[in-house]
C-alpha cells in the first residue's frame, strides 16, 4: 500500500483524486495541502507519491517541487495540469516530475497513471528485498550455488535489457550488443562486491568489456575499445532521437514520459525535439553517456 499526499487548491479535485485512490486499493491519502507555500518536507516526508497541481496561488507546482527536492524529498511527483505549454512541461520534468495528469480530471487516466507509478515503486521495493535476501544467501551459500544464482540473475537482467532496447526503439542498432555486454559486466562487478553508486571511468568499462567479451590482442585493445565507445555514443543518439520523436507526436506518451528525463538531461531532449521539427538529422545536444549507461543498467535491474 502506497502513501499519497495531495497538493491542490481546488477542494473538488482533491476529493475526486482521494476517492479514486481509496476505491482503487492502491494506497491511502496521508495528507493534503491547498497551496504550495504551506507544503514542506515535514508534511510529506513519509509519502511515497506527491500529487501536485501545476498552477496554484502563492507558489506554483514547479517551484514547490524544486523546493521540496532541495529539502531532500526523494519520493515521486505526479503533476496535475491543464497547461499544454511545452516549455513549462519540460521545466516540470527537469525538476523531477514523473508524469502528468491532465485536467479536467478523468478517472481512467488517473487510475492508469497511478497504477504505472505504483507498479514501478513496488518493483523497486521488491528489488531491494531481493537484493537483501541475495546478500544473505551469498554470505551463507557455497560457491557453486552463488555462481548459479549469478548466472540466473545475469540471464534475467540480460532479458530485461533486451526488452528495454526494443521499447526504446534501438534493438537493431549496431551498439545494442555492446550495451548488453556492458550490462552483464556491471552485473558481475556488483556481484563481486563493488558498489556501483556511480560508474567506473567509461574508458575502463569499454576496455574491460572488450577484454572479456571480444577476442582481441593486447595491441588492438584500445582501438576496439574506441570503436565500442563510438557505437555506444551512436546508440545513445538514436535513443535520444527516438524518444524526442515520441514526445513530438504525443507529450503524454508513456515511454517518452518515463524514459526521456531519466536517460537524458531534459533540456537536451527539448533541443533534439526542436531539431526534429526543423528536419535536422544531426544534433548539437550534449549526450551524457555516463548517465545513459547508468540509468539503463538500473532500469534493467529494477524490473527483476
N, C-alpha and C positions, 0 to 999 in steps of 0.2 A: 504494500500500500504506500503510495506516494503522498507527500505533503505539499500542498499548494498554498501560495499566498497571492491575493488579488490586489492590484493597484489600479483603480479605475474610478473616475469622478462621477460616472453615471450609475446610480444605485440599481437601476433596472438591469443594466448589463452585468453588474456583479451578481445579482440574484439569478440571472439566467445561467451564467457560467458556473456558479456554485451548484445549481440544480443539476446541470449536465454532469459535473464531476461526481456528485453524490449518486446519481442514477446509473452512471457508467461503472461504478465499482472500482475506478482507478485509484482512488485515494480520498483524502479529506482536505478541506479548506481550513487551514490553521490560523488564518488572519486576513484582514482586509485593511486597505487604506484608500481614501478618496482623493489623494493627490500625491505627487512625488516628493514634495517638501517634507511631509510627515513620515516618509518611509526611510528607515535606517537599517543598518546591518543588524542591530539588536533585535529588530522585529522580524526579520526574515531569515536569520541565521540557520534555523532548523528546517527551513523549507527546501524541498528538492527542486521545485519549479516556481518561478515568479511569473505570473501572467500580468502584463502591464500595458496600459493604454499609451499610445504614442502622443496624442495631443491632450495635455492637461494644463489647467491654470497653474501659475507659480513656477513649476519646474516640469518640463515635458519628459516623456518617457526615455528619450535618448540620453538626456542629461542625468536622469535618475539612474539609469543603468550604469553609466560611466562612474557616477559617484559610488554606487554600491560595489562595483568591481574594484574601485580604488580602495574601498574599505575592507576588501578581502572576501566578498561573497563569491563562491565558486560553483554555485548551482546553475540551473538552466533558466533562460528567459524566453518567454513567448510573448510577442508584442501584438496587441490589438490595434488595428489601424484601418481607416478608410482613405488614407492618403496613397496616391499612386505615383508620387514624385520619386523617380528612380534614384536621384542623388540622396534624398533623405532616407530612403530604404537602404541604400548602400551604406550610408553612415551608421544606420542601426546595426547592420551586420558587422561592421568594423568594431563596434563597441561590445559585441558578444551576444547579439540576439541569435537564437537558434532557428526560429521560424516565425511566421506571421499568421494571425487570424484576421480575416477581412471583415469589416463592418459593412452592412448590417450583419449581426451575428447569425450564422447558420448552424443549426445543431449538428448536422452531419459533418460539416467542415471542422467544427470544434472537436468532435469526437475523433476524427481522423488525425488531426494534428496532435491532440493529447495522447492518443494511443501510440503514435510514432515516437514521440519524445519519451513516453513512459517505457516503451519496449527497449529503447536504447539505454535508458538508465538502468533497467532491470538487467540487461545483458552486461553492463559494466559492473554491477554489483555481483552478478553471478561469476564473472571472470575473476574478480578479486577473491571470492570464496574458493574458486577452483585453484587459484594460484597459491592461496594459503594452504589448501589441502595438499597440493603437489609438493610444497616445500617440506611439509611433514613427511610425506611419502619419500621424498628424495633423501631426507635425513635418516630414515629408518630402513628403506628398501635396499636390496642388493644391487650390484652394478648392472646385472642383466635386466632386472625389472626397470631400473631407471632408464637404461638405453631404449628399452621397448616403449616406455612412456614417451620419451623424447621423440622417437620416430613417429609415433602416433600423432603427437601434437604437431610435429613438422608437417605431416600429411594434411592434417586438419587446417592448419594455417595456410598451407600452400593452396588448398582448395578454395578457401575464403579469399585469398589474394587473387586467384584467377577469376572468381566471381566479381570482385571489385573491378578488375580490369575490364570485364565485359560491361559492367554498369557504367563505367566511366568512358566507354567507347574507344578503348585503346588496346583491346585484346590482340588485335592483329598487327600492332606496331612492332618495329624491329627491337625496341628496348624492353618489350614486355617480359621476355625470358630473363633478361638481366635483372629486372626488378624482382622477379620471383626468386632468383638466386640470392639476391641481397636480403630478401625477407627470411629465407632459410638460414643464411649466415648469421643474421641478427638474432634469430631464434636460438641458434646454437650458442651464441655469445652470452645471452641472458641465462640459458640453462647452466652454463659453466660458472655462473656466479658474478658475471659482470653486470653491474647495474646500469641500465640504459636510460637514465633520466635525460640524457642527451646522446646524440650520435657521436661516434669516433670521427676523426677527420675524414672527409669524403675520399681523399686520396688513398688513405689506408683501407677504407672499405672496398674501393674498386680493386686495389692490388690484392687484398686478401681473398676477395670473391673470385677474381681471375685465377689466382693460385689454386684455389680449392676446386673450382668447377670447370676450369679450362685446362687443357693440356698445352702448356706453354713453357718455353725455355726461359731461363732467368734473364737472358739478354733481350727478350721480347716482352717481358712482363710490363714494363712501363708503357710501351706502345699499346698493348692490348688493354691496359687499364684506362688509357686516354680514350681509346675507341669506345669502351664501355661508358665512360663519362659522357661522351658526345651523344651516344644512343639514349642514355637516361635523360639528358637535357632535352633532346627532341621529343621524348616521350612525355615529359612534363609540359612542354609547349603544346603538344597535341591534346593533353588533358585540359589545359587552360582554355584552349580554343573550343573544345567540345562543350565544356561547362558554360563558357561565355555564350555560345550559340544557343544552348538550352535556356539561359537566362533571358536572351533577347526575345525568344519566342514565347516564353512564359516565366515571369519572375517568380511564380509560385511553384514551379516545377520542383518536386521533392528532391531529386538528385542535385539540382543546382542549389537549392536552399541549404541542403545538408553539407555538401562537399566543397562548394566554391570557397567559402570563408575559412574552411579548415585546411585545405590543401594549399591555398594561396593567400597572399595579402589581398584584402578585398579591393583596395584601390587599384591593384594591378588587374583584377578581374574587370572592374569598370572600364579601365583603359582598353583592355582587349575587346570588350563589348563595343566600345566606340569605334575601334579599328575595324571590327567586322561590319559594323553599319556602314563604314566608308569603303568596304570592299578590300581591305588590306590583308594579304596573306602572311606578311611578316609582322613582327611586333617590336615595340620599344618597351614592353612591360618587363620588369625585373623578376626573374624566376628565382625563388628561394628554394634551391634544390634540397637543402638540409630539412627544411620544413616539409616539403613534399614527401620525401622518403620517410621521415619520422612519423608523420600523420598516417601515411599509407600503412606503415608497419603496425601502428597502434590500432587502426581500423581493422586490419586483418586479424589481430589478436582479439579484439573486443567482441567479435561475433561468435566466438567459440566458448 
